[in-house]
Amino acid sequence: MISTNTENLQIRTVTWTPKPGVLFTLPETSVHLSRTITCAVRDPAFRGLAVTGYRASLDPKLATLSIDGTAEAVHVTAERLQGSFDGMCLTYRQGNTLLQAYSWDDLPASGIDLVAFHPSQTKRYEGRLVVTASLSDGTTEQATYTLCIFQDWTAGSLRLREEIHARCYPQE
């Protein structure tokens, strides 16, 4: 990418690593996600030009991802992507009453029978990550990345089995 510094009419070369575009396309079952984004600036007229810091914004936001801008880079991390999709519904019986929960964490720890699990019908998350590098001359450079997560419903199925097993065979 070539940018023009209009104040001095100089051309500087900006290299983003990785190149702007798709940062990742992963299933919701992915774990230990870690991506780093950096920018290098080459400015023949001003050899001392350097990146002094980074910031980033993701739209729409996603609770499973951590995005941190530091002086050295932008770090996109997640221990796991499970839970990236809203809209699931759990029906459970507590005594003679049928109740609903909309996340695994909303289920009572004990004293219930799971009756039904309806996974999110959302098939794909696509976010737009805008990364801004601040430069030592007070200017900025930006790059845009796409983050894609697709639903394969395996994570919900595995969690349902875990929940049923924990209730049928409680640890003592």
C-alpha positions in Angstrom: 0.0 0.0 0.0 1.3 3.4 -0.9 0.3 6.5 1.1 0.9 10.1 0.2 2.0 12.5 2.9 0.3 15.6 1.5 2.2 18.1 3.8 5.5 17.3 2.3 4.3 15.7 -1.0 6.4 12.6 -0.2 5.4 9.0 -0.9 5.8 6.5 1.8 5.4 2.7 1.5 3.3 0.9 4.2 3.4 -2.8 4.5 0.8 -4.6 6.7 1.5 -8.1 8.0 -0.7 -9.9 7.3 -2.0 -8.1 4.2 -5.4 -6.5 4.6 -8.3 -8.7 3.6 -9.5 -11.9 5.3 -7.7 -12.3 8.7 -9.3 -15.7 9.3 -12.2 -18.0 8.4 -12.7 -20.6 11.2 -15.4 -22.9 12.6 -16.9 -22.1 16.0 -15.1 -25.2 17.4 -11.7 -23.5 16.9 -9.6 -23.1 20.1 -6.4 -21.1 21.0 -6.8 -18.5 18.3 -4.0 -16.0 18.0 -3.3 -13.5 15.2 -0.9 -10.5 15.3 -1.2 -7.5 12.9 1.7 -5.1 12.4 2.6 -2.3 10.1 6.0 -1.3 8.7 6.6 2.1 7.1 9.3 3.0 4.6 9.7 6.7 3.9 12.8 7.5 1.9 12.6 11.2 2.7 12.2 10.8 6.5 14.2 7.8 7.7 13.1 8.2 11.3 9.4 7.6 10.7 8.1 4.8 12.9 4.9 3.3 14.2 4.3 4.4 17.8 1.2 2.5 18.6 -1.9 0.6 17.4 -5.6 0.6 18.0 -8.4 -1.5 16.5 -12.2 -1.6 16.4 -14.4 -4.6 15.5 -17.9 -4.3 14.1 -20.1 -6.0 15.1 -18.4 -6.7 18.4 -17.9 -10.3 19.5 -17.5 -11.3 23.2 -15.5 -14.4 22.4 -12.7 -12.4 20.8 -10.1 -10.2 22.6 -8.6 -7.4 20.6 -5.7 -5.5 22.1 -3.7 -2.7 20.5 -0.2 -2.2 22.0 2.8 -0.2 21.0 4.1 -3.2 19.0 1.0 -4.7 17.3 -2.7 -5.5 17.4 -3.4 -8.9 19.0 -6.5 -10.9 18.2 -7.0 -13.8 20.5 -9.6 -16.2 21.8 -9.3 -19.3 24.0 -12.2 -20.7 22.1 -14.8 -19.5 19.6 -17.6 -21.6 21.1 -20.3 -19.1 22.2 -19.9 -16.8 19.3 -23.5 -17.2 18.2 -26.5 -15.9 20.1 -30.0 -17.3 19.8 -29.8 -20.8 21.3 -32.7 -21.9 23.6 -32.6 -24.6 26.3 -35.9 -26.0 27.7 -35.6 -27.6 31.1 -37.9 -29.0 33.8 -37.5 -27.9 37.4 -40.0 -29.9 39.4 -43.3 -29.7 37.4 -42.4 -26.5 35.7 -40.9 -26.1 32.2 -38.5 -23.2 32.0 -36.2 -21.7 29.3 -32.6 -20.6 29.4 -30.7 -18.8 26.6 -27.2 -19.7 27.5 -25.5 -22.7 29.2 -24.5 -20.4 32.0 -28.1 -19.6 32.8 -28.9 -23.2 33.6 -29.2 -24.1 37.3 -26.3 -26.3 38.5 -28.6 -29.1 39.6 -32.2 -30.2 40.2 -33.3 -30.0 36.6 -34.0 -32.2 33.6 -33.0 -31.0 30.1 -35.9 -31.3 27.8 -34.9 -29.6 24.5 -32.0 -27.8 22.9 -32.4 -25.5 20.0 -29.1 -24.2 18.6 -28.7 -20.7 17.2 -29.9 -20.6 13.6 -27.2 -18.0 12.7 -24.9 -19.7 10.3 -22.0 -17.2 10.0 -20.4 -14.2 11.8 -18.6 -11.7 9.6 -16.9 -8.9 11.4 -15.0 -5.9 10.1 -11.7 -5.1 12.0 -10.2 -1.7 11.3 -6.6 -1.3 12.5 -5.0 2.1 12.9 -1.3 2.6 13.2 -0.1 5.9 14.8 3.1 7.2 13.3 5.8 9.3 14.9 5.0 12.3 12.6 1.5 12.5 14.0 -0.2 10.8 11.0 -2.0 7.4 10.9 -2.3 4.5 8.5 -5.3 2.2 8.4 -6.0 -1.4 7.2 -9.3 -3.3 7.2 -9.6 -7.1 7.9 -12.5 -9.5 7.7 -13.0 -12.1 10.5 -15.3 -15.0 9.6 -16.6 -17.6 12.0 -19.0 -20.3 10.8 -21.5 -22.3 12.8 -21.2 -26.1 12.5 -23.4 -26.9 15.5 -20.8 -29.4 16.9 -20.0 -27.2 19.9 -23.6 -27.1 21.0 -24.0 -30.9 20.5 -20.9 -31.6 22.6 -22.0 -29.2 25.3 -25.4 -30.8 25.5 -23.8 -34.2 26.0 -21.6 -32.8 28.7 -24.5 -31.2 30.5 -26.6 -34.4 30.4 -23.7 -36.5 31.5 -23.0 -34.2 34.5 -26.6 -34.4 35.6 -27.0 -38.2 35.1 -23.6 -39.0 36.7 -22.9 -36.2 39.3 -19.5 -36.3 40.9 -19.6 -37.0 44.5 
